[in-house]
């Protein structure tokens, strides 16, 4: 199943219009940027109504709103790295799933990041850290009051809305956001014939006790729990374009999963390409070592040798160094984030992709294999619940 929108590239030969304040509203269609002279390439992104697990009612509005604020947050970077939106329409059902008409950004996909030299990778990571800091420091408008997604109200003002990848919210606090996300995930497990609410061996009951008593206790340790920022939600090399001649990042793409959350949230869901995520508790010694380095901002010296390891320690440390150089917000600056990361880790285990995604299930019809996956997932949940004292 493809989660992202379908794309149609449009090339207009020397398209020119006068510079006017072209802002119209026709039904649900909005036009929010004037078409600049010599704008010649567009992309029409058609929202995919079959994407699983997404809140389609405000999906387009959420991305448009985040794109506009991300553009404002990064306006100091020239040339611009965030696409301009020229028009959009909301999802009104299968007949009209919604669309966004946006500028086609220059550059090539950063698909060869892993094949670059260490110096080249550091150059890319330095630019990514700059983009991240810009999003972190952007002052959200007062109309966005909650944690979750965004949408436009009847007056055209951007306000809080359900979180697109959750389908619930908005929430009035970080504690409510985590509690709501866990409850929504549990509701989905109840409806899953594969998971059946994790009812075997009392695991589901233990999870419910954790939601009732553990979430608030862990979040209480986070000193910055009232902080919020723009979260891209899928900040990886797949969503970056660059100029291979100069090494300059030319575009930050695809805000489809974007939201308003605590700035640490980006470290939970992004940066996997360069081992930049912050994970929760893990019984794996190397994963625990990387987590400790992230939480303290201090990496071991010498760095561990790879020897077949999945962790690229050189790149992981390089990312930390670039964040420190710019003074960007990072896990080591969030007092108490280690406790909050445990909730995120539990969330990641509640809905295992291979047992909840329809495409994955079709590719794996063998009931014995599915049973094995479920037992493995149950074991991991039991381990983290034991670690948390539930």
N, C-alpha and C positions, 0 to 999 in steps of 0.2 A: 504494500500500500504506500503510495506516495503521499507524504504529508504536505509538502509545499505546493504553492499555486502552480498552475500550468502557465507557460509563458509563450507569448507570441511577439516576436520582434518585428518592428515596423520601421522601415527606412523611408524617409521622406527626402526627396532630392531638393536641397537648398530651400527648406521650408522657412519662410520669413514672415513675421507679422510685426506690426508696430508695437512699441512698448506701451501697454495699457494696463490698468488695474482690472484685469478680467477675472472677476469673482462672481459667479452666478450660482443659482440653485434652481434645478429643474427636477421636481419630484424629489427623489432621494439622491440625485446625482449632484456632486459638488465639484467645483473647479476652483482650485486654491492657489495656483501659480500662473502667472502670465507666461505665455510661450515666447521665450526670448528669440531675437533674430538669430537665424542660422542654427537653431536647434533642429537637428536632422534625424536623430535616432531615438526611438521610443521603444518601450516594452509594455505590452498590455498583459498584465498578470491576471489570470482568471482563477478565482478561488476554487479550490477543489472540494466540492461538497461531500465527497466520499472519505475524506481524511478522518481517521478514527480519533476519538478522544478530544476533539477540539470544540470550542464554543463558537459555532459558526454565526450566531446572531450578531455578534459585534467583532468578528474576526477582522474584517476589512477596516472598520473604524479604528480598531486598536492599532493596526499597523500604520495607518495613515497618521494618526495622532503621534505615535512614537517617532515615526520618520521625521515629522515636522519639528519635534522638539530635539531629536538627535541632530538634525541639521543646524538648529540654533545653538546647541551645545558645542558643536564642532565648527562653528562658523569661522573661527580663527585659522583653521587649516586651509591653505590655498594650494592648488585648486581644491574645490569642495570634494569631499569623499562620501557624502550622503546624497542619494538621488533625490531630485525634485519630483513632487507629485503634481500632475497637471489635471487629473480628474479621477473620480472614483464613484462606485455605486455599491450600496449595501446588499447583503445577501437577503433575498426575499423568497427563497425556496429553490427547488430544482430548476425551475424555468430561468431564474436569474440568480446564480450563486454568488454574484458580486465580482467586482473587478477593480484594478488600479492601473491607471495610465501614468507611467513614470518615465523619467529620463533614463536612457541606456548609458551606463557608466563605462568609461574607458578602462583598458587594462586586460590582463589575462588572469585566469584562475591561479590561485597560489597552490596548485596541486603538487608541485615539485618541492615543497618546503623540506620534506625529509631528505631530499637529495642535495640540498644546499650545504655549503661549507658552514662551519660554526660561526665565522664572522658574518656571513650573509644572514644566518638565522638571527644573530644578535641584532642586526640592523632592522630586521622585520619586527622582532619582539619589542624593540625600543619604540617603534611607531605604534604598535598595538597598545603598549602601556600608555602612550600619549592619548590615544583614542579613548581608552578606558577611563583615564583621569578626567577627560573632558565630560564624559557622560556622568561620572560620579559627582562632579562639582556643579552640574547644572541645577539651577534653582527651580524646583517644580512650581507650577502655578498654584495658587491657593484653591482653585476649583478642584484639583486632584487631592482628595482628602484621605484616601484609603490605600490599602495594600491590595494589589490585584492587577487588573487590566484597565484600559481607558476606552471611552467612547465619547461621541458628541451628543449633547442634549438638544432639545428642540430649538434652543437659541444659538446653536453652533459652538457652545462652550465645551471644552474638553473636561470630562468628569470621570470619576472612578467607575469601574465596571467589573464584571467577572474576569478572572484570569483565564486566558484563552486555552492554555494547556491543561487546565483543571476543570473548567466548566462551572466554577463556583466563585463566590466572592461578589463584590469587594468586601474586605474586612477592615475593622477600625483599629486593629493593632497587629503587631507581629505574632503575638500569642494566638489571637483569633485566626490569623492566616494559617499558621501551622496546624492548629486544631481542625480548621475547616478542610485543609488539604488532606489530612490523615483520614478524617471522617468520609470525605468524598471517595478516597481510594478504597476504604473499607466497604463502602456501599457498592463499588464496582466488583470487589472480590465476592460479595454476597451473590451477585448476579452471574458470576462466572461459573460454568459447570466444571471447569478445571480446578478452580481454587476453592469453591464452596465456602467462602468466608474464612479460610484457614481454620476450619472448625475442628480438624483432627488434633488429638493430643492437647486440647485446651489452648492452642496457640492464639486463636481468635480472642478468647477471653483475656489472655495476657496482654494482647495489643490494646484492647478496650480499657484495661486498667491503666496502661501506660498513657493513653490519651487523656483519661480522667485525672490522673495524678502526676504524670511525669512531664508532660509538655510544658506546663507553666513553671515547674521547678527548674527545668533546664534553661528556659528562656530568661528566667530571673537573673541568671549569671551574666547575661549579655548587657554590658553597660550602655551600648549604643543602640538598644532595641527600638528606639523611636526614629532612627535614621532611615531615609528612603532615597532611592535614586532610580534612574532609568536602567533597566536590565535588558541587555540584548537577548539573552536566553539561549543563543546558539552561536556564541562568539568563537568560531574555529576558522582554520584556513580555508574551509569550504565556502565560507561567506566573505572572503576577502579577494579583491582583485589587486594586481600590482603591475608595475612597468618593469619588465625583466632587464631593460637597459639601464635604468637608474636605481632599481631596487626600491622605488617608492610605492607605498600602498596608495592605490587610486580610488578604492571604493570599499565601504563597509555595507554589505548587502543583507537583505532578508531579515526583517524585524517581525516575522510572522509569529514567533514565540515570545516576543518582548513583553515586559510587564514592569510594574512599579513594585519594588521589593527592597529589603535591606541590601546595601551594597555588597555584602558577603555572598548574596545569592548567586552573583555571576560566577563566583569561584566554585559553587556547587554544580552548576549546569554547563559551564563553558570551559574553554582552554584545554580540552582533552588532547588536542593535537600535539601540544608541547608539554604534556605532563604538568599542567598548571592548575589542575583542579585540587580542591580540598575535600578529601574523603572523610568519612566517619571512622569509627573504630573498626579495625580489621585484625583478624588473627594472623595475617601474613606479616612476618617481620619486616620485609622490605617496604611494604605499603605503609606500615606503622612508622618506619624511619622517615619516609618522605612526608608523611603527615606531620611528624614532629618538626621537621625542617620548615615546613610551611607555617606552622603555628608559632615558631620562635624566630623565623627569619634567618636562621643560622644553619648552613648546610655542613655536613661532615667533611673533614679534610684529612686525607685525600677523599675524593668522591668514590663511592663504591664502584667497582668494575661491573660492566654489564653482564658478561658471561651468560648470554641468553635471556637476561632479564627484560621485561617489558618496559622498564623505566629507563628513560634517557636522562641520567643525572646531570650531565653537562647542560642540557637545554633547560631542565627544571630549575637549576641554579641560575642560569642566565636570565630567565624570566623574573626570578626574585630580585636579581641585581637591577634590572631595568625598572622594576616597580619602585625599588628603594631610591634609585637615582632621581626619579620624578616626584617622589613623595606621594605616590598614589596610594589609595586605601587598599589594604591587603590583609590577609588573615592574621598576621602577627600583630596588627594594630587593633584588632577587634577583641577586646578583653572578654573572655567567656564564649567565644565563637566555637571552641572545641566541643562544648556541650550542645550547642545548637546544631552542629554538624551531625551529631548522633541522630537527631530527629530526621534530618535529610537522608541519612543513610537508611534508616528504617523505611522511609517513604519509597526509596529506590528499590527496596526488596518486596514491597507489598504487591506490586503489579508486574511480575516478571514478563518481559516482552514476549518471550517464546511461548508463554502460556495464555497470553491475553490478546495478541495481535492475530487477526483473522488470516492474514497471509502466512504468518509463521506457523499457525496451526494447520493450514492446508498443506504446507510443505512437510509437516511432521504428523501424519495421521496415525502413526504407530502408538497405540495406547500404553504399551509398556514403557516406551521412551518418554511419553508425557508424564507417566507416573513417576519415573525417575527424576524428571525435572522438578516435579512438584515436591518430592521428598527432599531434593537438594535445597529448594527454596525454603521449605519448612525448617530444615536444619540451620540455614543461615539466619532465619528469623529467631529461632530459639537461641542461637549464640548471641545475637545482639541484645535480645531481651534479657538474657542472663547477665550480660555485661552491664546493662542499665539497671539491673536489680528488680526486674519484673517477671 
